[in-house]
Amino acid sequence: MLGCDHAAALLSSRPVTRIGIIGLGYVGLPLAVAFAEAGEDVLGVDLDPRKAAAISEGRSYIEDVSHEALAAIVAAGRFRASTTPEGLRDCDAILICLPTPIDEHRNPDLRPVLAGAETAAANIAPGALLVLESTTYPGTTREEIAPILERNGARIGTDVFLAFSPERVDPGNERFGIRNTPKIVGGMTPECTRRAAELYAKICDTIKVVSSPESAEMTKIVENTFRAVNIALVNEMAILGDRMGIDIWETIDAASTKPFGFMPFWPGPGLGGHCIPVDPFYLTWRAKAYDLDTEFVELAGRINANMPRYAVGRIARALNEASKPVKGSRILLLGMAYKGNVSDMRESPSLKLVELLREDGALVTYHDPHVPHVDGLDMDSVELTPEVLAAADAVVIATHHRAVDIPSVVAHARLVVDLRNAVRQTLNGSPSGEAPPNVTVL
């Protein structure tokens, strides 16, 4: 083992890589912190002045990045943020970490990524590396990003270098982060791949090199489509189990005891997050260019998209059994984030639940310890007191946050509709078993 002084001397003697990151959201900020903590010099570029100001003050707006970690690297001068891109000209590598949404027709919207590529191309230094991290369809790096880089005569693989390395961020995951999640890298040329792999080896224990950007792009799409399809399967099984009087949570729990050939997925009120609800549609859109309709993937998308309506139907049925209509009922929604213990509301099914319940005339409030306000709905999180719980006609668990006292919810609420099976998990330590009489499970 190296002594502290020897290790510090080696660190100070090695060349520091100057890294520019375009986009400082759930992907870009943790990546910037990881590189800075590894001793690299990082510049983050984001159009949102509030993010730049927060970073300058050492205030993190992402749960996976602590205020202390951010403040330390900012104070050490290893990370700074800007709303202007000129500093990218001094960088050895530029990483694009921008969103790739879909439009109202479920077609890819590459405008943010293409704008980022234009910014990078206008400021990239000779010999620098550009890496696209944003999830997208196979062919984007070669067909969309490369021509922007080559527009002024630069040759990829000689003058500048280009690769794709998909982000694999799982917000709130305390077991797997940037360091111990294998990094996929595929470059436009062998030298592009080598340089990208060398860059990410500074912060990732395992680098998996693939033969092309298209293979790397397809890897990420397959990962998330796999999850989307399997979640759709158990969601459909939940609907069938409900009609047949079978507890699907107990069924999946039992099936999970098989030590081979089965992997448990769990039903819920719909898909959330940036990746899983979106990425399969990038694949189906791209497949059409090859005269293929990905019917299996599209069916999964329809099933998952319908789950908020099914969940509202379960809420209505539970209220009906208590002799109450949805119209005029006071419904307290627990959780606006798309998953537990984070504030991320991207594609959250809770947003759709609020919309549908309001359409049916319900009076909806919400509590979320991670989401104090929802701009689009003009709603504020209410305090979760026994009085608030008792006043609701139905308390709906849409997201299972650890900070929510589930036993207190059950004790004080007249009716609980549990869309995440949080009650049995908490009270029984298992997905199955008896639920309290005032609890209805999806």
Backbone torsions as a table, in degrees:
resi	resn	phi	psi	omega
1	MET	NA	137.5	179.6
2	LEU	-74.4	140.7	171.8
3	GLY	-69.7	161.5	-176.1
4	CYS	-59.8	-43.4	-177.5
5	ASP	-66.6	-40.7	180.0
6	HIS	-65.2	-44.4	179.8
7	ALA	-62.4	-42.7	179.6
8	ALA	-63.6	-37.6	179.8
9	ALA	-65.8	-41.5	178.0
10	LEU	-63.2	-42.4	-179.1
11	LEU	-63.3	-42.3	-177.1
12	SER	-73.8	-20.8	-177.3
13	SER	-88.4	-19.4	-178.0
14	ARG	-80.0	153.1	179.3
15	PRO	-68.2	138.8	178.6
16	VAL	-90.3	131.5	176.6
17	THR	-86.3	131.5	176.6
18	ARG	-94.7	118.6	-172.3
19	ILE	-118.9	130.0	174.5
20	GLY	-106.3	135.7	179.7
21	ILE	-124.2	119.9	179.3
22	ILE	-96.2	111.5	-176.8
23	GLY	105.3	114.2	-174.7
24	LEU	-117.8	50.7	177.9
25	GLY	-98.7	-144.2	-176.1
26	TYR	-63.9	-22.3	177.6
27	VAL	-96.9	-50.3	-172.2
28	GLY	-66.8	-42.4	-176.5
29	LEU	-66.7	-50.4	176.9
30	PRO	-58.6	-35.8	178.8
31	LEU	-65.7	-42.7	178.5
32	ALA	-61.2	-43.3	-179.9
33	VAL	-64.8	-41.2	-179.7
34	ALA	-61.3	-45.3	179.6
35	PHE	-66.6	-42.1	-179.4
36	ALA	-64.6	-41.1	178.3
37	GLU	-66.5	-23.7	175.9
38	ALA	-81.9	1.3	176.0
39	GLY	97.3	8.2	179.6
40	GLU	-89.0	163.6	179.7
41	ASP	-98.7	116.8	-170.8
42	VAL	-119.1	133.4	171.9
43	LEU	-115.7	123.2	175.4
44	GLY	-103.1	134.5	-179.5
45	VAL	-119.8	124.8	178.2
46	ASP	-148.8	140.4	-178.1
47	LEU	-71.4	-17.4	-177.5
48	ASP	-82.1	109.6	-178.3
49	PRO	-64.7	-23.0	179.1
50	ARG	-67.4	-36.0	177.4
51	LYS	-68.3	-45.0	179.0
52	ALA	-60.5	-41.4	179.7
53	ALA	-65.7	-42.7	-179.8
54	ALA	-62.2	-42.1	180.0
55	ILE	-65.2	-43.0	179.1
56	SER	-59.5	-30.3	179.6
57	GLU	-92.3	0.7	-179.5
58	GLY	73.1	26.6	-179.9
59	ARG	-105.2	117.9	179.9
60	SER	-86.1	141.4	175.9
61	TYR	-114.5	13.5	178.2
62	ILE	-123.4	129.0	-176.9
63	GLU	-58.8	-34.7	-176.1
64	ASP	-74.6	-4.7	177.7
65	VAL	-120.3	120.5	-178.9
66	SER	-79.9	153.7	176.0
67	HIS	-59.3	-39.4	-176.6
68	GLU	-64.8	-44.2	-179.5
69	ALA	-64.5	-42.3	-179.6
70	LEU	-66.3	-46.0	-178.4
71	ALA	-61.8	-36.4	-177.3
72	ALA	-65.2	-44.8	-177.5
73	ILE	-75.6	-29.1	175.5
74	VAL	-68.3	-44.5	179.8
75	ALA	-64.1	-32.4	179.6
76	ALA	-78.6	-5.8	178.9
77	GLY	78.6	15.7	-178.9
78	ARG	-93.5	-9.5	-180.0
79	PHE	-144.1	128.2	173.5
80	ARG	-139.0	155.7	-178.2
81	ALA	-120.9	150.3	-178.7
82	SER	-147.0	155.0	173.7
83	THR	-96.9	-2.1	179.2
84	THR	-118.7	148.7	-169.6
85	PRO	-95.3	1.2	-172.4
86	GLU	-57.8	-32.0	-179.2
87	GLY	-64.9	-17.2	178.1
88	LEU	-62.7	-21.1	-178.6
89	ARG	-65.3	-19.7	179.6
90	ASP	-96.6	4.8	-174.3
91	CYS	-91.9	145.8	175.2
92	ASP	-83.5	-24.0	179.3
93	ALA	-146.3	144.5	177.2
94	ILE	-126.4	129.6	179.5
95	LEU	-114.7	129.9	178.6
96	ILE	-97.3	116.7	-177.8
97	CYS	-126.3	62.2	-175.5
98	LEU	-111.5	157.2	-177.3
99	PRO	-69.7	152.1	175.0
100	THR	-126.9	80.8	-178.0
101	PRO	-77.8	177.5	169.8
102	ILE	-115.1	154.1	-178.7
103	ASP	-87.5	-172.6	-176.4
104	GLU	-65.7	-16.2	177.4
105	HIS	-98.9	10.4	-178.8
106	ARG	61.9	34.1	172.8
107	ASN	-101.7	149.9	-179.0
108	PRO	-60.3	138.5	175.1
109	ASP	-115.1	97.7	-176.3
110	LEU	-91.5	7.6	-175.5
111	ARG	-56.8	-44.2	177.7
112	PRO	-61.2	-43.4	-178.6
113	VAL	-67.0	-42.7	179.7
114	LEU	-65.9	-36.7	175.2
115	ALA	-63.8	-39.8	176.6
116	GLY	-64.5	-38.9	178.3
117	ALA	-65.6	-39.2	176.7
118	GLU	-62.2	-42.1	178.4
119	THR	-62.9	-44.4	179.7
120	ALA	-63.9	-45.2	-177.7
121	ALA	-63.4	-34.5	-179.1
122	ALA	-73.8	-15.4	-174.1
123	ASN	-127.4	0.7	-175.8
124	ILE	-73.0	139.2	-180.0
125	ALA	-85.0	152.7	175.2
126	PRO	-56.5	134.6	179.3
127	GLY	83.6	0.0	-178.0
128	ALA	-83.9	162.1	-179.0
129	LEU	-106.3	135.3	172.9
130	LEU	-115.7	128.8	179.2
131	VAL	-124.8	129.7	172.7
132	LEU	-92.7	123.3	177.9
133	GLU	-104.1	-19.0	-174.8
134	SER	-64.6	133.4	179.0
135	THR	-64.6	133.3	-177.2
136	THR	-159.0	178.1	-177.4
137	TYR	-79.4	153.7	178.6
138	PRO	-60.1	128.0	-179.1
139	GLY	111.8	-12.4	-176.2
140	THR	-62.7	-47.2	-176.7
141	THR	-60.6	-46.6	-176.2
142	ARG	-74.9	-40.6	-171.2
143	GLU	-90.4	-25.6	-175.7
144	GLU	-111.9	-46.1	-175.3
145	ILE	-80.6	-44.3	-177.8
146	ALA	-57.3	-46.8	179.4
147	PRO	-60.5	-32.1	177.7
148	ILE	-66.7	-41.5	179.3
149	LEU	-67.4	-34.7	-174.9
150	GLU	-87.9	-1.2	-172.2
151	ARG	-57.6	-37.1	-177.1
152	ASN	-99.8	22.0	173.5
153	GLY	95.5	0.2	179.1
154	ALA	-69.7	140.0	179.8
155	ARG	-102.6	123.8	179.8
156	ILE	-73.6	130.6	-177.2
157	GLY	97.9	-11.1	178.1
158	THR	-127.3	-56.4	-177.7
159	ASP	-89.3	-40.5	175.2
160	VAL	-137.8	166.6	-174.2
161	PHE	-130.0	142.6	-171.9
162	LEU	-137.4	134.5	178.7
163	ALA	-148.7	165.2	172.5
164	PHE	-119.2	133.8	177.3
165	SER	-142.3	101.8	-170.5
166	PRO	-67.9	137.7	172.8
167	GLU	-65.9	145.8	179.0
168	ARG	-130.6	39.1	-176.0
169	VAL	-73.4	135.4	173.5
170	ASP	-125.1	92.5	-175.0
171	PRO	-53.2	133.2	177.3
172	GLY	84.4	-4.0	-179.4
173	ASN	-75.2	115.2	-176.2
174	GLU	-89.0	-7.1	-178.8
175	ARG	-98.1	-41.4	-176.3
176	PHE	-120.5	126.1	177.3
177	GLY	-130.9	-159.0	-176.7
178	ILE	-62.3	-42.6	-173.7
179	ARG	-65.0	-45.5	-172.3
180	ASN	-105.1	11.3	171.8
181	THR	-98.9	119.1	-178.4
182	PRO	-54.4	140.2	-176.5
183	LYS	-103.0	125.8	178.2
184	ILE	-89.0	132.8	-179.2
185	VAL	-136.3	128.7	174.1
186	GLY	-139.4	118.7	-176.0
187	GLY	-104.2	165.2	178.9
188	MET	-70.1	-27.7	176.5
189	THR	-137.6	164.5	176.5
190	PRO	-55.7	-37.1	179.6
191	GLU	-70.5	-35.9	174.9
192	CYS	-61.0	-45.1	179.7
193	THR	-62.9	-44.4	-178.3
194	ARG	-60.2	-44.3	-177.5
195	ARG	-67.5	-39.6	178.9
196	ALA	-66.6	-42.5	178.4
197	ALA	-62.4	-40.9	178.5
198	GLU	-63.6	-37.9	179.2
199	LEU	-65.0	-50.8	-174.9
200	TYR	-72.8	-20.6	177.2
201	ALA	-63.6	-17.5	177.4
202	LYS	-68.3	-25.4	-174.7
203	ILE	-128.1	-5.5	-178.2
204	CYS	-123.2	136.0	-178.8
205	ASP	-71.5	-32.3	-174.8
206	THR	-128.9	127.7	176.4
207	ILE	-113.9	124.8	176.8
208	LYS	-107.5	109.2	-179.3
209	VAL	-88.4	132.5	174.0
210	VAL	-116.9	172.2	-166.3
211	SER	-78.9	-16.0	-173.8
212	SER	-161.1	163.1	172.7
213	PRO	-60.0	-36.3	-179.2
214	GLU	-61.6	-39.4	178.9
215	SER	-66.2	-39.9	177.7
216	ALA	-66.4	-41.3	178.2
217	GLU	-63.1	-42.9	-179.3
218	MET	-67.4	-34.2	179.2
219	THR	-56.8	-48.6	-178.1
220	LYS	-66.0	-40.2	179.2
221	ILE	-63.3	-41.9	-179.7
222	VAL	-65.3	-41.7	179.1
223	GLU	-55.4	-49.8	-175.1
224	ASN	-78.5	-30.4	175.0
225	THR	-67.3	-37.0	175.5
226	PHE	-56.2	-46.6	-179.9
227	ARG	-67.3	-43.7	-178.1
228	ALA	-60.9	-42.4	-178.4
229	VAL	-67.4	-42.9	-179.2
230	ASN	-70.2	-34.9	175.0
231	ILE	-66.3	-40.1	176.6
232	ALA	-60.5	-39.6	179.1
233	LEU	-59.8	-49.7	-177.9
234	VAL	-72.1	-28.3	174.4
235	ASN	-64.1	-42.8	177.7
236	GLU	-66.7	-37.5	176.7
237	MET	-65.0	-34.0	177.5
238	ALA	-64.1	-41.7	178.2
239	ILE	-64.9	-44.3	178.7
240	LEU	-64.9	-43.3	179.6
241	GLY	-60.7	-38.0	177.7
242	ASP	-61.2	-44.7	-179.2
243	ARG	-68.2	-30.5	-177.6
244	MET	-91.3	-3.8	-178.2
245	GLY	74.6	28.0	-179.0
246	ILE	-110.2	134.2	178.3
247	ASP	-78.3	102.9	-175.3
248	ILE	-67.1	-29.7	178.3
249	TRP	-64.8	-41.8	176.9
250	GLU	-64.8	-39.8	-179.5
251	THR	-62.1	-48.7	-178.9
252	ILE	-65.9	-38.4	177.9
253	ASP	-60.0	-42.3	178.9
254	ALA	-68.0	-43.5	179.8
255	ALA	-62.2	-28.8	-177.9
256	SER	-68.1	-14.9	178.4
257	THR	-73.0	-14.6	178.1
258	LYS	-68.8	123.6	-173.7
259	PRO	-80.0	1.6	179.2
260	PHE	-150.2	152.8	170.5
261	GLY	74.4	6.8	178.4
262	PHE	-144.5	139.2	176.6
263	MET	-131.0	124.0	-175.1
264	PRO	-75.2	134.1	166.6
265	PHE	-124.0	153.6	-173.0
266	TRP	-122.9	143.2	179.4
267	PRO	-72.9	169.9	179.2
268	GLY	-174.0	-175.0	-175.1
269	PRO	-80.8	5.8	179.8
270	GLY	142.0	171.4	-178.9
271	LEU	-92.6	146.4	176.4
272	GLY	-137.7	-179.2	-176.3
273	GLY	90.2	170.8	-177.1
274	HIS	-79.6	-31.2	-167.1
275	CYS	-88.3	-61.6	-167.9
276	ILE	-64.5	-38.6	178.1
277	PRO	-74.2	-15.0	-171.2
278	VAL	-107.9	-46.7	-169.9
279	ASP	-56.8	-41.3	179.8
280	PRO	-57.9	-30.3	179.7
281	PHE	-73.3	-26.0	171.1
282	TYR	-63.7	-39.4	179.9
283	LEU	-69.3	-45.8	-178.4
284	THR	-64.6	-36.9	178.0
285	TRP	-64.2	-45.4	-178.4
286	ARG	-66.8	-36.6	-177.3
287	ALA	-61.5	-29.8	-179.5
288	LYS	-63.3	-28.2	177.0
289	ALA	-67.9	-15.5	179.0
290	TYR	-111.6	22.9	176.0
291	ASP	57.9	40.4	178.7
292	LEU	-131.7	127.9	172.3
293	ASP	-96.3	117.2	-179.2
294	THR	-84.1	74.9	-171.7
295	GLU	-62.9	-37.3	-179.3
296	PHE	-62.4	-46.0	-178.7
297	VAL	-67.7	-41.3	-178.9
298	GLU	-66.9	-36.7	176.7
299	LEU	-62.8	-43.0	177.8
300	ALA	-60.2	-40.7	178.6
301	GLY	-61.9	-40.5	179.9
302	ARG	-67.3	-40.7	179.4
303	ILE	-62.6	-48.2	-178.4
304	ASN	-65.0	-38.3	-179.6
305	ALA	-67.0	-24.2	-178.5
306	ASN	-85.8	-10.0	-174.2
307	MET	-63.5	-37.0	176.3
308	PRO	-59.1	-37.9	177.7
309	ARG	-67.0	-40.0	177.0
310	TYR	-63.2	-41.6	179.4
311	ALA	-62.1	-41.3	177.1
312	VAL	-63.1	-36.9	175.8
313	GLY	-62.1	-38.7	177.3
314	ARG	-67.0	-38.5	177.0
315	ILE	-63.0	-45.0	-179.9
316	ALA	-61.5	-40.3	-179.4
317	ARG	-66.2	-41.3	179.3
318	ALA	-63.5	-40.7	177.4
319	LEU	-66.3	-40.0	179.5
320	ASN	-60.5	-39.1	178.6
321	GLU	-67.0	-20.3	175.1
322	ALA	-96.4	14.2	178.8
323	SER	62.6	37.9	178.0
324	LYS	-129.0	137.1	172.7
325	PRO	-81.7	161.3	174.8
326	VAL	-64.9	-42.7	-179.0
327	LYS	-61.0	123.9	179.4
328	GLY	86.2	-9.1	179.6
329	SER	-75.0	143.5	177.7
330	ARG	-91.4	112.3	-175.9
331	ILE	-114.9	123.6	177.8
332	LEU	-102.3	116.0	-178.7
333	LEU	-93.6	124.7	177.1
334	LEU	-98.5	105.6	177.3
335	GLY	107.6	116.9	172.5
336	MET	-107.9	-22.7	177.1
337	ALA	-67.7	157.3	-175.7
338	TYR	-76.2	-19.5	178.5
339	LYS	-146.2	168.8	-174.8
340	GLY	-70.7	144.3	168.6
341	ASN	70.8	19.4	173.6
342	VAL	-134.9	168.8	178.3
343	SER	-103.2	2.3	-174.6
344	ASP	-68.0	118.3	179.4
345	MET	-106.9	8.9	-178.3
346	ARG	-59.4	122.3	178.7
347	GLU	58.8	23.3	-177.0
348	SER	-62.8	131.4	177.1
349	PRO	-64.0	-21.2	178.6
350	SER	-61.5	-33.7	178.3
351	LEU	-62.0	-41.4	178.9
352	LYS	-71.2	-35.8	178.1
353	LEU	-60.7	-44.5	178.6
354	VAL	-60.9	-45.5	-179.4
355	GLU	-59.6	-47.6	-176.9
356	LEU	-69.2	-40.6	179.4
357	LEU	-65.9	-38.6	177.0
358	ARG	-65.4	-38.8	177.9
359	GLU	-60.4	-32.4	179.3
360	ASP	-85.8	3.5	175.0
361	GLY	91.1	9.9	178.9
362	ALA	-75.2	152.9	174.9
363	LEU	-99.8	103.3	-168.6
364	VAL	-103.5	131.6	168.3
365	THR	-125.8	170.9	179.3
366	TYR	-146.2	157.8	170.6
367	HIS	-130.1	129.5	174.8
368	ASP	-150.6	115.0	-177.9
369	PRO	-65.5	-15.8	-179.0
370	HIS	-102.7	-11.7	-176.2
371	VAL	-128.9	92.3	-177.0
372	PRO	-72.0	-24.3	-176.5
373	HIS	-150.5	145.8	175.2
374	VAL	-120.1	107.8	-175.1
375	ASP	-59.0	-50.3	-173.6
376	GLY	-63.4	-25.1	-179.1
377	LEU	-104.9	-5.2	-177.6
378	ASP	52.1	52.4	-178.4
379	MET	-126.3	146.0	174.3
380	ASP	-115.6	145.7	176.5
381	SER	-65.5	133.5	178.4
382	VAL	-92.7	156.1	177.1
383	GLU	-72.0	137.6	-175.7
384	LEU	-92.7	84.5	179.9
385	THR	-105.2	162.8	175.1
386	PRO	-56.5	-35.6	-179.9
387	GLU	-67.0	-41.9	179.0
388	VAL	-64.7	-42.7	179.0
389	LEU	-63.0	-43.6	-177.2
390	ALA	-69.1	-27.3	-177.3
391	ALA	-77.7	-18.0	-176.9
392	ALA	-79.6	139.8	173.9
393	ASP	-72.1	-30.0	176.3
394	ALA	-150.6	135.1	172.6
395	VAL	-107.0	122.5	-174.7
396	VAL	-110.5	118.1	176.8
397	ILE	-86.5	101.7	-178.6
398	ALA	-97.5	-25.0	178.5
399	THR	-139.7	136.7	-178.4
400	HIS	-98.7	95.8	175.3
401	HIS	-93.0	136.6	177.3
402	ARG	-59.5	-31.2	-175.9
403	ALA	-71.9	-12.7	178.9
404	VAL	-85.7	126.9	-178.5
405	ASP	-80.4	92.6	-175.9
406	ILE	-62.0	-44.0	177.4
407	PRO	-58.1	-37.0	177.9
408	SER	-67.3	-38.8	177.7
409	VAL	-59.1	-48.9	-178.4
410	VAL	-64.4	-37.6	-175.7
411	ALA	-70.3	-32.0	-172.7
412	HIS	-107.2	-18.8	-178.4
413	ALA	-83.9	142.4	176.7
414	ARG	-72.6	-39.7	-178.0
415	LEU	-141.0	129.4	176.8
416	VAL	-119.5	125.3	172.5
417	VAL	-107.7	109.5	-171.5
418	ASP	-99.0	102.5	-178.1
419	LEU	-85.5	-5.3	-177.6
420	ARG	-121.8	4.6	-176.8
421	ASN	57.0	31.9	-177.7
422	ALA	-70.0	-33.0	-175.9
423	VAL	-65.1	-50.5	-178.5
424	ARG	-67.6	-37.1	177.2
425	GLN	-60.7	-40.2	-176.7
426	THR	-77.3	-47.9	-174.6
427	LEU	-80.2	-34.2	-176.4
428	ASN	-102.1	-15.1	-173.9
429	GLY	68.4	20.7	-175.8
430	SER	-154.8	151.5	177.0
431	PRO	-68.1	-16.2	-176.1
432	SER	-116.4	-173.6	-176.9
433	GLY	101.5	-179.8	-177.2
434	GLU	-72.3	141.6	171.7
435	ALA	-104.8	149.6	177.8
436	PRO	-56.3	155.2	-174.0
437	PRO	-64.2	-22.8	179.0
438	ASN	-91.6	11.3	-176.1
439	VAL	-115.0	127.6	172.2
440	THR	-109.4	128.0	-177.9
441	VAL	-103.8	138.8	179.1
442	LEU	-52.0	NA	NA
